Amino acid sequence: MEPETVVNEMSVVLVDENGDFTRRRIGGPKGIDAVSKLLGVPVYDVEETGYPQRMRERIERERLLRKREEQRQRREKFERGELPD
């Protein structure tokens, strides 16, 4: 469970064993209880437990892959003699 902020509503993040995740607004504490009961999964408050390690690792892996792809594209443009963006 993620708390409500000035920018975002209260939400729930579902994380699988590979670190894939999905985030959904739930409309408050009653929504969290309903999701937990419906799916039969425990609920953790991210402010108390933090995000699961597998989720953090997945986000970092994806960030590195995006960065490498951006560098590859810049290198290709440079090799073709194009000006950088």
C-alpha positions in Angstrom: 0.0 0.0 0.0 1.3 3.5 -0.9 0.0 6.4 1.1 -1.9 9.3 -0.4 0.2 12.3 -1.4 -0.4 15.8 -2.7 0.0 14.4 -6.2 -1.3 10.8 -6.0 -4.2 9.0 -4.4 -3.7 6.1 -2.1 -2.7 3.1 -4.2 -1.8 -0.5 -4.0 1.3 -2.1 -5.8 1.1 -5.8 -6.6 4.6 -7.4 -7.1 5.2 -10.8 -8.5 8.2 -13.1 -7.8 10.2 -11.7 -10.7 9.8 -8.1 -9.6 7.2 -7.2 -12.2 4.6 -4.9 -10.7 1.5 -3.0 -11.3 0.2 0.0 -9.4 -3.5 0.9 -9.0 -5.5 3.6 -7.2 -7.8 2.1 -4.7 -9.8 4.9 -3.2 -8.8 4.6 0.4 -8.3 2.1 3.2 -11.5 0.2 2.6 -10.4 -0.4 -1.0 -7.1 -2.0 0.3 -9.0 -4.4 2.6 -11.3 -5.4 -0.3 -8.3 -6.0 -2.6 -6.5 -8.0 0.0 -9.5 -10.2 0.7 -10.4 -10.7 -2.9 -6.8 -11.7 -3.9 -6.0 -13.5 -0.7 -2.7 -11.6 -0.3 -1.2 -9.8 2.6 -1.0 -6.0 2.6 2.2 -4.1 3.6 2.5 -0.4 4.1 5.4 0.8 2.0 6.2 3.5 4.6 6.8 0.7 7.2 8.4 -2.0 5.1 9.7 -0.3 2.0 9.3 -1.7 -1.5 10.3 -5.4 -2.0 13.9 -5.9 -3.1 12.9 -7.7 -6.2 10.9 -4.7 -7.3 13.7 -2.3 -6.7 16.1 -4.6 -8.6 13.7 -4.8 -11.5 13.3 -1.0 -11.7 17.1 -0.6 -11.6 17.6 -3.2 -14.3 15.1 -1.4 -16.6 16.7 1.9 -15.9 20.1 0.6 -16.9 18.7 -1.0 -20.1 17.0 2.2 -21.1 20.2 4.2 -20.5 22.3 1.7 -22.6 19.7 1.9 -25.4 19.9 5.8 -25.3 23.7 5.7 -25.4 23.6 3.2 -28.3 21.2 5.5 -30.3 23.4 8.5 -29.6 26.5 6.6 -30.7 24.8 5.6 -34.0 23.8 9.2 -34.7 27.3 10.3 -34.0 28.8 7.7 -36.3 26.4 8.8 -39.0 27.5 12.4 -38.5 24.2 13.6 -37.1 24.0 16.4 -34.5 22.9 15.3 -31.0 19.4 16.2 -29.9 
